Amino acid sequence: MLRVLLATGNVVVSLVLGAIAFGFVFLKFPQTFGNLLDLAAGVKAWLTNRGLSDEYKNWVRVLLEERQLLFMGFTIAVRLALATLVAMGGYVLGRR
């Protein structure tokens, strides 16, 4: 049960920290944020031009927005950072 709680806590913490990182970059680095939004728009265009049928292409267009892709990217980056910190902490404590 402890593992389930820790995993759930990791997801919640990464979502919160991802939102904080998203807002921080939005407010403090507007040029970088604009470049990241352009990159997300490129990813969306790449996904829609993969030879999908029109039905699936429309679903991708409707469900994926640039800010959603960018938020997912921030959340994944935070999860990777948290996993690295936990792994390093476990190694330092001798609990691989």
C-alpha positions in Angstrom: 0.0 0.0 0.0 2.9 2.3 0.7 4.2 1.9 -2.9 0.8 2.9 -4.2 0.7 6.0 -2.1 4.2 7.0 -3.1 3.5 6.5 -6.8 0.3 8.5 -6.5 2.1 11.2 -4.6 4.8 11.3 -7.3 2.2 11.9 -10.0 0.4 14.6 -8.0 3.7 16.4 -7.1 4.9 16.2 -10.7 1.6 17.7 -12.0 1.8 20.5 -9.4 5.5 21.2 -10.1 4.9 21.0 -13.8 2.2 23.6 -13.5 4.5 25.8 -11.5 7.3 25.4 -14.0 4.9 26.2 -16.8 3.8 29.4 -15.1 7.3 30.4 -14.2 8.6 30.1 -17.7 5.4 31.9 -19.0 6.0 34.9 -16.7 9.8 35.1 -16.5 10.9 34.0 -20.0 8.2 35.0 -22.5 10.5 34.6 -25.5 11.4 31.1 -24.5 7.8 30.3 -23.8 6.8 31.5 -27.3 9.5 29.4 -28.8 8.3 26.3 -26.9 4.7 27.0 -28.1 6.0 27.2 -31.7 7.7 23.8 -31.1 4.5 22.3 -29.7 2.7 23.6 -32.8 5.3 21.8 -34.9 4.8 18.6 -33.0 1.0 18.9 -33.5 1.5 19.5 -37.2 3.9 16.5 -37.4 1.3 14.3 -35.6 -1.5 15.3 -38.0 0.6 14.7 -41.1 1.5 11.1 -40.3 -0.9 9.6 -42.8 -3.7 9.1 -40.4 -7.2 8.8 -41.7 -9.3 12.0 -41.5 -11.3 10.6 -38.5 -8.1 10.2 -36.4 -6.6 13.4 -37.7 -9.6 15.4 -36.6 -9.4 13.8 -33.1 -5.7 14.8 -32.9 -6.6 18.4 -34.0 -9.5 18.7 -31.5 -7.9 17.0 -28.5 -4.3 18.2 -28.7 -3.6 21.9 -28.3 -0.2 23.5 -28.1 -0.5 24.5 -24.4 -1.5 20.9 -23.5 1.5 19.5 -25.3 3.7 22.1 -23.6 2.2 21.3 -20.1 2.7 17.6 -20.8 6.3 18.3 -21.6 6.9 20.3 -18.4 5.2 17.5 -16.4 7.4 14.8 -18.0 10.5 16.9 -17.4 9.6 17.3 -13.7 8.9 13.5 -13.4 12.3 12.7 -14.9 13.9 15.2 -12.5 12.1 13.7 -9.5 13.0 10.1 -10.6 16.6 11.2 -10.9 16.6 12.8 -7.5 14.9 9.8 -5.9 17.4 7.4 -7.5 20.3 9.5 -6.4 18.9 9.7 -2.9 18.4 5.9 -2.8 22.0 5.4 -4.0 23.4 7.7 -1.4 21.4 6.0 1.3 22.4 2.6 0.0 18.9 1.5 -0.8 19.1 0.7 -4.5 
